[in-house]
């Protein structure tokens, strides 16, 4: 069964990742969001929602950092 609020919750994980990444790297959230869009980090977070939502929010930020780092190479 699919949880009806899953898309909203996945979007919240994207917000957490953007804000957390911005804080960790001393960047503006707007710039982080643009970078996430360019490298489809927001898509990756949504695709991995079923796992990420069971983890601490710091794990979502770390996931975003790892995926972005690999995609930028």
Protein Blocks (a to p, Z undefined) as FASTA:
>chain_A
ZZfklmmmmmmmmmmmmmmmmmmnopafklmmmmmmmnommmmmmmmmmmmmmpcfklmm
mmmmmmmmmmmZZ
